[in-house]
Amino acid sequence: MVFILCIGSNTDSEQNMALAQKELTRYFPDIHFSSEQTSEPMGTLRPDWFLNRAACFESDMSYEEVRSITKEIERMAGRTPDEKYKEIIRLDIDILQAGTQRFKEHDWQQPYVQRLLRQLKMKFVGIIPARYASTRFPAKPLAMLGGKPVIQRVYEQVVGVLDDAYVATDDERIEQVVKDFGGKVVMTSTHHKSGTDRCWEAYQKIGGGFDVVVNIQGDEPFIQPSQLEVVRACFLDEQTQIATLVKPFTVDSGFEALENVNGVKVVVNKNMNALYFSRSIIPFQRNVEKSEWLSHHIYYKHVGLYAYRAEVLQQITSLQQSSLELAESLEQLRWLENGYSIKVGLTDVETIGIDTPADLERAEAFLQQLHKA
Protein backbone atom coordinates (compact mmCIF):
# COMPACT_ATOMS: atom_id res chain seq x y z
CA MET A 1 0.00 0.00 0.00
CA VAL A 2 1.30 3.45 -0.93
CA PHE A 3 1.49 6.10 1.80
CA ILE A 4 2.06 9.82 1.27
CA LEU A 5 2.95 11.97 4.26
CA CYS A 6 3.06 15.72 4.88
CA ILE A 7 5.69 16.78 7.44
CA GLY A 8 5.90 20.25 8.99
CA SER A 9 7.52 22.14 11.85
CA ASN A 10 7.61 25.76 13.06
CA THR A 11 9.78 25.24 16.16
CA ASP A 12 13.40 24.03 16.06
CA SER A 13 12.48 23.12 12.52
CA GLU A 14 15.79 21.91 11.06
CA GLN A 15 16.47 19.67 14.05
CA ASN A 16 12.97 18.21 14.11
CA MET A 17 12.76 17.66 10.37
CA ALA A 18 16.09 15.81 10.51
CA LEU A 19 14.68 13.66 13.31
CA ALA A 20 11.58 12.89 11.24
CA GLN A 21 13.68 11.87 8.25
CA LYS A 22 15.95 9.65 10.33
CA GLU A 23 13.12 7.85 12.15
CA LEU A 24 10.85 7.45 9.14
CA THR A 25 13.77 6.00 7.17
CA ARG A 26 14.39 3.54 10.00
CA TYR A 27 10.83 2.24 9.76
CA PHE A 28 10.44 2.57 5.99
CA PRO A 29 13.86 2.16 4.26
CA ASP A 30 12.50 2.80 0.75
CA ILE A 31 10.91 6.14 1.68
CA HIS A 32 11.38 9.08 -0.70
CA PHE A 33 11.36 12.69 0.52
CA SER A 34 10.71 15.85 -1.43
CA SER A 35 13.04 18.80 -0.94
CA GLU A 36 12.26 21.06 2.01
CA GLN A 37 10.33 24.29 1.57
CA THR A 38 9.50 27.13 3.91
CA SER A 39 5.97 28.54 3.95
CA GLU A 40 4.02 31.25 5.69
CA PRO A 41 2.05 30.29 8.81
CA MET A 42 -1.12 28.36 8.00
CA GLY A 43 -3.96 28.06 10.50
CA THR A 44 -1.94 29.78 13.21
CA LEU A 45 -1.46 33.33 14.45
CA ARG A 46 2.20 32.75 15.32
CA PRO A 47 4.55 34.59 12.94
CA ASP A 48 6.96 31.64 12.74
CA TRP A 49 7.32 30.22 9.25
CA PHE A 50 6.97 26.48 8.68
CA LEU A 51 9.53 24.11 7.23
CA ASN A 52 7.69 21.52 5.16
CA ARG A 53 8.32 18.46 3.03
CA ALA A 54 6.37 15.50 1.72
CA ALA A 55 7.31 11.81 1.69
CA CYS A 56 6.17 8.64 -0.04
CA PHE A 57 6.73 4.94 0.64
CA GLU A 58 5.11 1.52 0.28
CA SER A 59 4.28 -0.66 3.27
CA ASP A 60 2.15 -3.66 4.24
CA MET A 61 1.24 -1.87 7.47
CA SER A 62 -2.29 -0.61 8.07
CA TYR A 63 -3.23 3.05 8.32
CA GLU A 64 -3.50 2.68 12.10
CA GLU A 65 -0.03 1.13 12.41
CA VAL A 66 1.61 3.87 10.34
CA ARG A 67 -0.30 6.54 12.25
CA SER A 68 0.95 5.09 15.52
CA ILE A 69 4.53 5.34 14.27
CA THR A 70 4.14 8.96 13.13
CA LYS A 71 2.63 9.93 16.50
CA GLU A 72 5.54 8.31 18.31
CA ILE A 73 8.01 10.28 16.17
CA GLU A 74 6.13 13.48 17.00
CA ARG A 75 6.49 12.65 20.69
CA MET A 76 10.21 12.02 20.19
CA ALA A 77 10.46 15.60 18.92
CA GLY A 78 8.89 16.77 22.17
CA ARG A 79 5.41 17.54 20.90
CA THR A 80 2.73 17.54 23.60
CA PRO A 81 -1.06 18.01 23.26
CA ASP A 82 -1.08 21.37 25.06
CA GLU A 83 1.45 22.88 22.64
CA LYS A 84 -1.13 22.78 19.85
CA TYR A 85 -3.11 25.44 21.65
CA LYS A 86 0.04 27.54 21.96
CA GLU A 87 0.49 27.09 18.23
CA ILE A 88 3.91 25.54 18.79
CA ILE A 89 4.38 22.82 16.17
CA ARG A 90 7.61 21.02 16.91
CA LEU A 91 6.71 18.29 14.44
CA ASP A 92 3.49 17.45 12.65
CA ILE A 93 3.26 14.35 10.44
CA ASP A 94 -0.02 13.89 8.60
CA ILE A 95 -1.00 10.97 6.38
CA LEU A 96 -2.34 12.32 3.09
CA GLN A 97 -2.81 8.97 1.39
CA ALA A 98 -3.05 5.33 2.45
CA GLY A 99 -3.65 3.04 -0.50
CA THR A 100 -6.63 4.43 -2.39
CA GLN A 101 -7.82 6.62 0.50
CA ARG A 102 -6.96 10.33 0.47
CA PHE A 103 -7.12 12.68 3.44
CA LYS A 104 -6.69 16.43 4.09
CA GLU A 105 -7.54 17.60 0.57
CA HIS A 106 -6.34 21.14 1.30
CA ASP A 107 -2.80 19.90 1.91
CA TRP A 108 -2.67 18.23 -1.51
CA GLN A 109 -2.45 21.67 -3.11
CA GLN A 110 0.66 22.69 -1.21
CA PRO A 111 3.72 23.21 -3.47
CA TYR A 112 5.94 20.70 -1.66
CA VAL A 113 3.28 17.98 -2.05
CA GLN A 114 2.76 18.79 -5.72
CA ARG A 115 6.54 18.74 -6.22
CA LEU A 116 6.76 15.26 -4.72
CA LEU A 117 3.97 14.02 -6.97
CA ARG A 118 5.70 15.42 -10.05
CA GLN A 119 8.99 13.86 -9.02
CA LEU A 120 7.39 10.48 -8.37
CA LYS A 121 6.13 10.52 -11.96
CA MET A 122 9.61 11.07 -13.39
CA LYS A 123 10.73 8.40 -15.84
CA PHE A 124 14.20 6.86 -15.57
CA VAL A 125 16.06 4.91 -18.24
CA GLY A 126 19.17 2.86 -17.55
CA ILE A 127 21.83 2.85 -20.26
CA ILE A 128 24.73 0.41 -19.99
CA PRO A 129 27.72 1.42 -22.17
CA ALA A 130 29.66 -1.67 -23.33
CA ARG A 131 32.76 -1.55 -25.54
CA TYR A 132 34.41 -4.59 -27.07
CA ALA A 133 37.87 -3.05 -27.17
CA SER A 134 39.60 -2.73 -23.81
CA THR A 135 43.32 -2.37 -23.20
CA ARG A 136 43.36 -4.41 -20.02
CA PHE A 137 40.58 -6.87 -20.87
CA PRO A 138 39.44 -7.14 -24.52
CA ALA A 139 35.90 -8.54 -25.05
CA LYS A 140 35.17 -8.02 -21.35
CA PRO A 141 31.36 -7.69 -21.76
CA LEU A 142 31.26 -11.15 -23.34
CA ALA A 143 33.38 -12.87 -20.68
CA MET A 144 31.44 -15.59 -18.88
CA LEU A 145 30.56 -15.15 -15.21
CA GLY A 146 28.58 -17.92 -13.55
CA GLY A 147 27.48 -19.26 -16.92
CA LYS A 148 26.29 -15.91 -18.28
CA PRO A 149 28.07 -13.08 -20.13
CA VAL A 150 29.08 -10.21 -17.87
CA ILE A 151 26.87 -7.80 -19.83
CA GLN A 152 23.85 -10.04 -19.20
CA ARG A 153 24.59 -10.03 -15.46
CA VAL A 154 24.64 -6.22 -15.46
CA TYR A 155 21.48 -5.93 -17.56
CA GLU A 156 19.53 -8.30 -15.30
CA GLN A 157 20.45 -6.22 -12.26
CA VAL A 158 18.99 -3.10 -13.88
CA VAL A 159 15.94 -4.22 -15.85
CA GLY A 160 12.74 -3.94 -13.82
CA VAL A 161 14.21 -1.46 -11.33
CA LEU A 162 14.14 1.52 -13.68
CA ASP A 163 11.41 2.29 -16.20
CA ASP A 164 13.48 0.87 -19.05
CA ALA A 165 17.02 -0.33 -19.78
CA TYR A 166 19.30 -0.56 -22.83
CA VAL A 167 22.83 -1.70 -23.58
CA ALA A 168 24.73 0.86 -25.69
CA THR A 169 27.54 -0.79 -27.65
CA ASP A 170 29.83 -0.22 -30.62
CA ASP A 171 30.25 -3.89 -31.52
CA GLU A 172 27.95 -6.26 -33.40
CA ARG A 173 29.07 -9.25 -31.31
CA ILE A 174 27.87 -7.58 -28.11
CA GLU A 175 24.70 -6.48 -29.89
CA GLN A 176 23.93 -10.07 -30.88
CA VAL A 177 24.57 -11.47 -27.41
CA VAL A 178 22.21 -8.91 -25.86
CA LYS A 179 19.52 -9.79 -28.40
CA ASP A 180 20.07 -13.48 -27.71
CA PHE A 181 19.29 -13.12 -24.00
CA GLY A 182 16.27 -10.90 -24.77
CA GLY A 183 17.72 -7.53 -23.83
CA LYS A 184 17.36 -4.16 -25.53
CA VAL A 185 20.42 -2.81 -27.30
CA VAL A 186 21.42 0.31 -29.24
CA MET A 187 24.36 0.50 -31.65
CA THR A 188 26.55 3.59 -31.15
CA SER A 189 29.69 5.10 -32.64
CA THR A 190 33.15 3.59 -32.15
CA HIS A 191 34.64 7.05 -31.65
CA HIS A 192 33.24 8.00 -28.22
CA LYS A 193 35.83 8.94 -25.63
CA SER A 194 33.58 8.26 -22.62
CA GLY A 195 30.56 6.30 -21.51
CA THR A 196 28.76 9.60 -20.98
CA ASP A 197 29.04 10.46 -24.68
CA ARG A 198 27.85 6.97 -25.60
CA CYS A 199 24.86 7.37 -23.26
CA TRP A 200 23.80 10.60 -24.97
CA GLU A 201 23.91 9.06 -28.44
CA ALA A 202 21.98 6.01 -27.21
CA TYR A 203 19.40 8.22 -25.53
CA GLN A 204 18.84 10.10 -28.77
CA LYS A 205 18.45 6.86 -30.73
CA ILE A 206 15.98 5.52 -28.17
CA GLY A 207 13.89 8.56 -28.94
CA GLY A 208 14.08 10.39 -25.63
CA GLY A 209 10.97 10.48 -23.51
CA PHE A 210 12.72 10.03 -20.16
CA ASP A 211 13.45 12.61 -17.48
CA VAL A 212 16.65 11.03 -16.14
CA VAL A 213 19.33 8.87 -17.78
CA VAL A 214 21.20 6.47 -15.48
CA ASN A 215 24.66 5.44 -16.67
CA ILE A 216 25.49 1.96 -15.35
CA GLN A 217 29.00 0.65 -15.95
CA GLY A 218 29.01 -2.42 -18.19
CA ASP A 219 31.55 -4.10 -15.94
CA GLU A 220 29.51 -3.91 -12.70
CA PRO A 221 27.63 -7.24 -12.58
CA PHE A 222 26.82 -6.85 -8.88
CA ILE A 223 25.22 -3.42 -9.00
CA GLN A 224 22.25 -3.64 -6.62
CA PRO A 225 18.66 -2.44 -7.05
CA SER A 226 19.03 -0.61 -3.72
CA GLN A 227 21.89 1.43 -5.19
CA LEU A 228 19.81 2.38 -8.21
CA GLU A 229 17.00 3.43 -5.89
CA VAL A 230 19.37 5.65 -3.88
CA VAL A 231 20.45 7.45 -7.06
CA ARG A 232 16.84 7.72 -8.16
CA ALA A 233 15.87 9.29 -4.85
CA CYS A 234 18.50 12.01 -5.36
CA PHE A 235 16.17 13.52 -7.98
CA LEU A 236 13.43 14.12 -5.44
CA ASP A 237 15.47 17.26 -4.89
CA GLU A 238 14.50 19.38 -7.87
CA GLN A 239 17.91 21.10 -7.74
CA THR A 240 19.73 17.85 -8.60
CA GLN A 241 21.41 17.99 -12.00
CA ILE A 242 23.68 14.94 -11.76
CA ALA A 243 23.76 12.21 -9.11
CA THR A 244 26.26 9.54 -8.13
CA LEU A 245 27.06 7.18 -5.25
CA VAL A 246 29.70 6.94 -2.55
CA LYS A 247 30.53 4.29 0.02
CA PRO A 248 32.28 5.18 3.29
CA PHE A 249 35.71 3.69 3.81
CA THR A 250 35.68 1.68 7.03
CA VAL A 251 38.44 1.45 9.62
CA ASP A 252 38.79 -2.20 8.61
CA SER A 253 39.58 -1.08 5.06
CA GLY A 254 43.01 0.01 6.23
CA PHE A 255 45.20 2.86 5.06
CA GLU A 256 46.39 0.89 2.02
CA ALA A 257 42.86 0.93 0.55
CA LEU A 258 42.55 4.64 1.28
CA GLU A 259 45.76 5.54 -0.55
CA ASN A 260 45.01 3.31 -3.57
CA VAL A 261 44.83 5.70 -6.55
CA ASN A 262 42.25 3.47 -8.25
CA GLY A 263 39.85 4.14 -5.38
CA VAL A 264 38.57 7.66 -6.08
CA LYS A 265 37.86 9.74 -2.98
CA VAL A 266 35.00 12.24 -2.76
CA VAL A 267 34.61 15.28 -0.53
CA VAL A 268 31.02 16.43 0.01
CA ASN A 269 29.35 19.45 1.59
CA LYS A 270 26.66 19.37 4.27
CA ASN A 271 23.97 19.02 1.59
CA MET A 272 25.67 15.94 0.14
CA ASN A 273 26.80 17.69 -3.00
CA ALA A 274 30.26 16.79 -4.25
CA LEU A 275 32.98 19.37 -3.68
CA TYR A 276 35.80 17.43 -5.34
CA PHE A 277 36.87 13.99 -6.58
CA SER A 278 40.49 12.89 -6.33
CA ARG A 279 42.76 9.90 -6.58
CA SER A 280 44.70 11.43 -3.70
CA ILE A 281 43.57 11.25 -0.09
CA ILE A 282 41.49 14.31 0.72
CA PRO A 283 41.31 15.88 3.19
CA PHE A 284 44.85 15.67 4.54
CA GLN A 285 44.83 15.48 8.36
CA ARG A 286 47.68 17.64 9.45
CA ASN A 287 48.01 16.69 13.12
CA VAL A 288 46.96 13.04 12.99
CA GLU A 289 49.07 9.98 12.28
CA LYS A 290 48.10 8.41 8.96
CA SER A 291 47.35 5.12 10.68
CA GLU A 292 44.57 6.96 12.57
CA TRP A 293 43.04 8.90 9.69
CA LEU A 294 40.13 6.52 9.16
CA SER A 295 39.25 6.79 12.85
CA HIS A 296 39.13 10.57 12.82
CA HIS A 297 37.30 11.35 9.59
CA ILE A 298 34.75 9.73 7.26
CA TYR A 299 36.31 9.26 3.85
CA TYR A 300 34.05 8.42 0.91
CA LYS A 301 34.91 6.10 -1.95
CA HIS A 302 33.29 6.88 -5.29
CA VAL A 303 31.02 4.24 -6.81
CA GLY A 304 31.02 4.76 -10.59
CA LEU A 305 27.30 5.12 -11.20
CA TYR A 306 25.90 8.35 -12.65
CA ALA A 307 22.46 9.73 -13.36
CA TYR A 308 21.74 12.93 -15.29
CA ARG A 309 18.66 14.92 -16.11
CA ALA A 310 18.27 14.46 -19.86
CA GLU A 311 18.87 18.13 -20.68
CA VAL A 312 21.97 18.19 -18.46
CA LEU A 313 23.38 15.10 -20.20
CA GLN A 314 23.07 16.91 -23.51
CA GLN A 315 24.87 19.95 -22.11
CA ILE A 316 27.82 18.17 -20.49
CA THR A 317 28.60 16.12 -23.60
CA SER A 318 29.39 19.37 -25.41
CA LEU A 319 31.93 20.52 -22.82
CA GLN A 320 35.63 20.58 -23.59
CA GLN A 321 38.00 18.62 -21.37
CA SER A 322 39.08 20.65 -18.35
CA SER A 323 42.44 21.07 -16.64
CA LEU A 324 41.35 19.25 -13.48
CA GLU A 325 39.93 16.38 -15.51
CA LEU A 326 43.17 16.01 -17.42
CA ALA A 327 45.21 16.15 -14.21
CA GLU A 328 43.26 13.45 -12.36
CA SER A 329 41.84 11.59 -15.39
CA LEU A 330 38.35 11.93 -13.90
CA GLU A 331 35.58 13.06 -16.24
CA GLN A 332 33.29 14.28 -13.45
CA LEU A 333 35.76 17.06 -12.62
CA ARG A 334 34.91 18.61 -15.99
CA TRP A 335 31.32 18.97 -14.84
CA LEU A 336 32.25 20.50 -11.49
CA GLU A 337 34.74 22.85 -13.12
CA ASN A 338 31.97 24.08 -15.43
CA GLY A 339 29.61 24.82 -12.55
CA TYR A 340 27.37 21.73 -12.54
CA SER A 341 26.38 20.22 -9.20
CA ILE A 342 26.66 16.51 -8.41
CA LYS A 343 24.34 15.13 -5.74
CA VAL A 344 25.83 12.25 -3.76
CA GLY A 345 23.87 9.29 -2.43
CA LEU A 346 25.19 6.91 0.22
CA THR A 347 25.45 3.15 -0.14
CA ASP A 348 26.93 0.50 2.13
CA VAL A 349 26.95 -2.17 -0.58
CA GLU A 350 30.33 -3.32 -1.83
CA THR A 351 30.46 -4.23 -5.52
CA ILE A 352 33.15 -5.87 -7.62
CA GLY A 353 33.94 -4.11 -10.87
CA ILE A 354 35.67 -6.12 -13.58
CA ASP A 355 38.66 -4.37 -15.15
CA THR A 356 41.03 -7.31 -15.61
CA PRO A 357 40.90 -11.12 -15.94
CA ALA A 358 42.00 -11.29 -12.29
CA ASP A 359 38.91 -9.26 -11.33
CA LEU A 360 36.77 -11.78 -13.20
CA GLU A 361 38.24 -14.57 -11.09
CA ARG A 362 37.41 -12.63 -7.92
CA ALA A 363 33.88 -12.01 -9.21
CA GLU A 364 33.42 -15.73 -9.93
CA ALA A 365 34.47 -16.59 -6.38
CA PHE A 366 32.17 -13.89 -4.99
CA LEU A 367 29.25 -15.23 -7.02
CA GLN A 368 29.84 -18.75 -5.73
CA GLN A 369 29.81 -17.46 -2.17
CA LEU A 370 26.48 -15.72 -2.82
CA HIS A 371 24.99 -18.98 -4.08
CA LYS A 372 26.15 -20.78 -0.95
CA ALA A 373 24.68 -18.15 1.37
Helices and strands as residue ranges (DSSP letters): E 2-9, H 13-27, E 32-33, E 37-39, E 50-58, H 63-76, G 81-84, E 92-98, E 101-102, G 105-109, H 111-120, E 124-130, G 140-142, E 144-145, E 148-149, H 150-158, E 164-169, H 172-180, E 185-187, H 195-206, E 212-216, H 225-233, G 234-236, E 242-248, G 251-253, H 254-259, E 265-268, E 274-278, G 290-292, H 293-296, E 300-309, H 310-316, H 323-328, H 332-337, E 342-346, H 357-372
